[in-house]
Every structure is written in structure tokens, then in C-alpha cells.
Amino acid sequence: MAIAIVLVVLTIGSVWFHFWSPWWITDLASNWQAMDDTLMITFWVTGAVFIAVNLFLAYVIVRFRHQEGRKAAYEPENKKLEWWLTILTTIGVVIMLAPGLIVYNDFVHAPEDAMPIEVMGKQWQWGYRFAGEDGVFGHAQSSLVTFTNPFGMDSEDPAGQDDVVVASGELHVPLNQPIEVFLRTYDVLHDFYVPHFRAKMDAVPGEITKFWFTPTRIGKFDSMCAEFCGIGHHTMRSFVWVDEAEDFQQWLAGQPTFASSSAASQGVVLSPSEARGLEVSQEQGCLGCHSVDGSPMVGPTWKGLYGKSETMEDGTSVVVDDAYLKEAIVEPNASIVKGYAPTMPAYELSEEDLQALIDYTRSLSGDDEVSAADPVESGRQLAEQQGCLGCHTTDGNPSAGPTWKGLFGKTEKLADGSTVVVDADFLKESIVEPNATIIEGYSGFMPAYPLTDEQLDHLVAYTRSLSSGAE
């Protein structure tokens, strides 16, 4: 009898706790109410079975308890009972599975007006990519991933030059805009999960998976990896910001394109016009005939070209300035540099793109009018491109690694009990040999970054700029 009472109390308590429990699903912030409805259907079906089974067990314990003189009757089969159990079980399974299959089918088939976003998983950080103005993603694959190309993008694909790359660990999306998410992973199995959006999908090595959602609430929402992916799995957290359309466009305009981030990885900081010029040069295939490092090719190298005096085929000389470059692009056969064949086709570019291409060419010269790169801005771009901001914040908030805000000049306690002042030397060592000295309270899973001396100086300059009072 005691066991029967325990079963009844357990059943009633479980139902009560189900409704009272504060550990309920997070508030919904997307269009996927159907996800919650499907989950509740599963709760009701399994809950009804749980109640029925436990109460039946309590009844059986009481009804068929041991009594003197009572003998159990053997009944090898009961077809009526078997049919009822088969029918009820089938109905229950169909009720649970059918809604899920319908919702999943909708979940992976995005509407035509959905904005494409790529999510790239890599131990242990998230990276994001937006299709550029052409609305088309450039080709990318894991075999192309390098230290300076973390998204594995094909530099020869014109469609990818204007793609916007976001390696800072935080994603912004516009309110009430359908978003189609394409998932890739560089290394192991990851899972991109945003609880408030009811959005969750595995990122599988060698495959591209996808889903879609429409954010319906402005705010900041947690995203995380929901698949164990190694020692740093717990740090693979990020945020998704839902903005008004105007705020989103302003944020997106401030993110680097693939073309400009490629330049930043080489220690070059380009103005918006110069970055657009780099994009145009790659879109139009200019760099197939003109090098930017002084190497000889089909056409004259662009390195040091602007301001240079060139000898023409007719024996005259000309100074390479804006006017000359415009003519060389629009009417390339009007004047040929001596030693080169007249094989360049004429290009019809807008005035804006034409000027951008000239500005980029000028940036490759040693002209005094070209200002030196800002090391702080270069460091900021490098930090974003290399994914540093996926583990280190710049606003003081805690993350997988120490925040960079106020870090420079600070005295930190190390894991071995000693202390160190965070200066340029310490920061450089932490980047090149991150496990040589570990700050107390942090795990030693940061990878080593083989940066050049100039890149290290730029990252240190950016870190220093985030500390008030630092010289």
C-alpha cells in the first residue's frame, strides 16, 4: 500500500512541479511559435502516458496485492488488449511526430525574401558572413582556410570581394526580416543555438546545413554551441543583436568586406574608397594582369606606379596621375607603356568605382600624399579578422579571456601565483606563446598566432588604446 501511495504522490507532485517550475523555456523572440507548440504537444502526450502508467501501477498494486487464498490466473494473450495498446500507441506516436516533421520542413525552407547569413564554427569561436551588394556569397571552403583567411574564401572569386565578414563574435540582424542561416564548420561538429529564437542546427564538417527565422523583438540574445566540441566548448558563446533596420544598416556599413580585411591582414589600412577600389580590381580581374607587390606580370605592377614617370611606345614619357589612370582604364590602347602588349580591354565603370580604383592604385605607391596606416585602426581590424574579439571583450564584460578594456598597464595575477604588469612585451608573448604565462582564472586553450612584428605592434597599439591613461 505504501508504494501505491508513493506513486500517486509522485504523479501529483510531478504535474504540480510542471506548472509551478521557474525553469521554463525562455521567452519567444522569433516567428517560431510552432516550435513551442510542438514541444507542448510532446509534453501533453508523454505527460498523459506518465500519469496513466503510474496511476495504473498504483491501482494494480492495490487491486492485486497479496491475499491469503488468492491465486493468480494465467492468461497467455489478450487480443483485445493488444489491439487497444497498438492503436493508442500509434495515435500517440503520430501526434508527437507529425507536427515535428511539418515544423522541421518549414524550418529548413526559407522564404524567397530571406536575408542570407553564413555562420562559421571553429574551435572555439563563431564567425559570420553577409552577402555583399550583389546578394551572392563568394565561394568558400575549409581547405582554403589560412591564418589570414579564416573564412576560407576564394580570393579569385569576384562574387566574394564585397562579402561582409564579421569575426568579432557578435551578430546583428534586422527586426522582422526573415534570415536564412547557412552553417559551416572548419574543424569538428558544432551546433549553433539561439534559445530565444528556437533556432538550433548542427554545423557538420564537409556539409552546409541551414535553417531560417524571423526576429520579432529588439534586444540582445545569447547564442552558444550546443554540441561538445573540445576543451573550450564552454567558451563558445556569442550574442545576437536584433536592431531596427536603420541601426542594422549602420552597423553593417561599419564592418569590413573580404577585400578590405585581406588588406588589413597584411598590415594595410584602406580608406573606404581605397577598399572599394580593391574590390573593383578583384571583381574586374585587374589583378590577373597587374601585381601589387612589384612582381612582373602581363601589365605594369601597381606597386609604386602612381607618380612614376613611364616611357610610352612612341618614345614620349608621362607621369602616372589620376588623369592618366582614368584614360588607361577607359581607353587602354590610347597610350601603351613601352614593353607591354596592347591586350587590355576597355572597362566601363561608374565615376565612383573609377575613382576608387585610382585611389587604391595610389595607396600602393610611396607617394608622400598617402598617409601612413593608423596602427590602432589596423590593430582593430586585425583583432576582428583573427577572431580575437570572440574571446576578449572591449567593454569590460567577462568572456573566455581577459577583457581588453583597461588591460594595458594593469597588474595581473598569474596561474603560478606570481604577478605581472601587462605591457607591450607581455602582450606580444601572450599572442605568440599564449601558454607560456596564463592569467589566473583562465584556461590555457588559446592558440598561438604567428603574426609579424608590425602586426604585433598594431595589436598592442589597439589594446593600449582601450586603457584610459595609457601613453
Helices and strands as residue ranges (DSSP letters): H 2-20, H 33-63, H 79-107, E 115-122, E 125-130, G 142-144, G 158-160, E 164-166, E 170-174, E 179-185, E 190-194, G 195-197, E 199-203, E 209-213, E 219-225, G 233-235, E 237-243, H 245-253, H 258-265, H 272-283, G 286-288, E 309-311, E 317-319, H 322-330, H 351-363, H 375-385, G 388-390, E 411-413, E 419-421, H 424-432, H 453-465
